[in-house]
Amino acid sequence: MHFSSCLYALLVALVYQVSGMDTVIGLYGETVEVPCNNGAPKPKTCSLQMEYDNGDLLTQLKDQDASVIATDKYKDRVSMAENSSLLIAAATLKDEKTFTCMVVAGADISEYPVKLLIHKAPTGVEITALATELEIGKPTQLGQCSTPDAHPAANITWFKNKKPLVAGEKGIIISSKVKVDEVTGLTTTSSTLQYTAEKGDTGALFTCGALNALSSPVSFTVTYPTERVSLHVISKGPLMEGDNVTLKCKADGNPPPTSFNFHVQGEVVKVENSDSYTVTDVTRDSTGEYKCSIIDNAKMEDSKNITINYLDMSLSPSGKVLKSVGESLALTLQTDASGELKVSWTKDNGKLDKRPKFDKLTYSDSGKYEVVVTMGALIKKASFELVVEGIPVIRRLAKQRGEDGQHKVLTCEAEGSPKPTVAWSVNGTSADESPYVNGKISHKLTIVPTVNLTVVCTVSNELGQDTRAINVLTLFEEVRMDKQVRQYVTVCGSPPPMRCCVSAIVYCTPRPPCSLLPVRVPARVLDLRSPPAPSACPPVQ
């Protein structure tokens, strides 16, 4: 062959190794690029021919495009890139060869061999032939992991909870085999894991993987015998008399036992297909030790002491209690409980500092009393309503001049229960009644007397009544007598002499002491003979 300037040649790999050989990895089924002289630029003036020991691939003359001259399997699969690299389409494992790039410049020939490797990731990673369950301490084939259609053959790693399992460690045996497809040359790797489970493997996730691919995680039911039984008392709070108590027996085996014996106050109750037993309507006598055990091993049992709390209370009196004012009332509270008690009292929803005591009843003692007894979460209440009754009694009857000085205000204050009704012997211009509190009531009447009056106040209820009278002077008479008392005082009686100096009109009688006729509180004049002479009374200082 003759070449004018330079020659590039890409030749199919020689079967022997060449020193300084580069390696290129291509992907199965993809277009592979094989560089010439590590992709260095070709000389500016050259002609090109490409060949290999089994035949030419392609050539490129100066200033011309590359032409394919291969006639075998590469005829429709090879081309040249702009950087003079060889492009091989749809790479297969048969393309794993050593390709040589030859550069011819005059009489100089340079060769650049490149070894091409074809890789293919497995089409997937899958665990099959899964075990139905794992028994503690028993070696079991957990499953088989497969990675089909790979090249080179995949290395499979097993994982438990994302941590790799190492063959040869306690309870771990891993065996692998590789199968080659006769047509494609691709491999399928299968790895079998034999595993001896422990109790902690319940819920563990197993996976297998190759390269960057992982299988879906799988888990297994781990079976093991019962080693411990525990008894639980199901209750929303402290157990009280009348409650239902549910006993639940739990075993740590898997699968757990389905039948149990419950020991209830000396009796053995066999329960099948359930782990619970309910004791209904318990009493304080139900307090004691309860047990449960598995049927086939009575020694494997657990027990609990159960206390039934109780709180009894009685209050006397109860309901509505009617008593008369001044009487006494005995109050009795009896309690019986399984623990320490707290007692509190209220009257009309107001908290009392101590237990009420009724030695001598007053109207203010009337009200609704409630006692609350607590023991932990247990609460009991009792109450009674006390009504103190009495015949009305007028405690005060008074008069005073109105602020404008043109009328009189009469006040009648009384006590009694039921609520007294107040009546006056005269009519007034207005009446005002205070609220009825603690058996007390106050009634005011405004009048304008034109003559001297004796006014009567009457208070009454269904038990009786009370009456009291008061003298009321006209406004004119009251003013006149008020002036007189300011002008005179008198000294009456001897020995010793008595000076009567009060805000009242003073009249003297033959016998001491003086008989007083108050201006604001009319009084009866006793044995009045004659008013004192003005000369007998010195002026008021």
Summary of the structure (lengths in Angstrom):
residues: 541
radius of gyration: 60.6
end to end distance: 167.3
largest distance: 183.4
contacts: 1574
relative contact order: 0.06
helix: 6%
strand: 51%
